[in-house]
Amino acid sequence: MTRMRTVLTLMLIFLIGAAGCQPQTAPSRGDRYELSGTVVSVEADRKQVTVAHEEIPDFMPAMTMAFTLRDEHALGILGPGDRIAAALVVDGSEYWLEELVITKVSTETTAPSSNTVVEAKIGGEVPNFKLINQDSKPIELENYRGKALLLTFIYTRCPMPDQCSLMSNNFAAIDVELQKQPALHEKSALLSVTLDPEYDTPAVLRSYGAAYTGRYSEESFKHWEFATGSQEQVRAIAEFFGLHYYPEQMEIVHGLRTAIIGPDGKVHKTYRGNQWKPAEVVAEIQKLLHPH
């Protein structure tokens, strides 16, 4: 049976206010800006939605970031791939979205069907995903058994300084710090997986990775590898760790996921977003490998 692609577009407007004969809620305080973008992920338990938004004139450039969404009904409806327009309210150090207009797009081939982020279960065994490294050699996750594996997702053309380049800068800092502790360095490994396998060939990843380690032609990639694969292979490992992504125009809209896989091949810890620091990850690896 031929696979059919269906696109359902529904315009849903959510207005914050009181119902019935109750007094109207006072307008939100703070500065207000018009925001438009694409939903990357929804974390209903944290009341957050990550949006790849367009430029907000006179306020901020286009980027991908998380926003608080206080409307629980909207949280239950939103899903990755949905287009939204909203009022961004900024009041001091707090900011949130309200007055959402949602264009809900559902497709069989691109947009994930779940409205919430599915996380890899802590303590769960990681499948033996197979990829290709920067030297065009097949690798599989079982190769890292016996070591603590720190894994993240990037793509080399990512234009956002707080996304892929931040992850790679953090990994570079971790790589340097682990070299200072030979016992940890020997029992650990780093792996960056591209979300753009069509462009990020092994040769591109080799050049990209060598630039981040600063060793260029002398880089051996024995401790920090870069991997690609088929679209299906990359999507399988990304979705296992709860990472949704899809192409939009010249970019790939994506969230962020970083994970520590233990020497036993099980998920030890996952990090959402970009708030984690290299020092805390090094400390976590040390605790994993030398618990006492």
Secondary structure, DSSP 4 states (H G I P E B T S, - for coil): -PPPP----EEEE------TTSPPPPPPPSEEEEEEEEEEEEEGGGTEEEEEEPPBTTTB-SEEEEEEE--HHHHHH--TT-EEEEEEEEETTEEEEEEEEEEE---SSSS-S-SSPPPPPTTPBPP--EEEETTS-EEEGGGGTTSEEEEEEE-TT---TTTHHHHHHHHHHHHHHHHTSHHHHHTEEEEEEES-TTT--HHHHHHHHHHHHT-GGG---SSEEEEE--HHHHHHHHHHTT--EEEETTEEEE--EEEEE-TTSBEEEEEETT---HHHHHHHHHHHH---
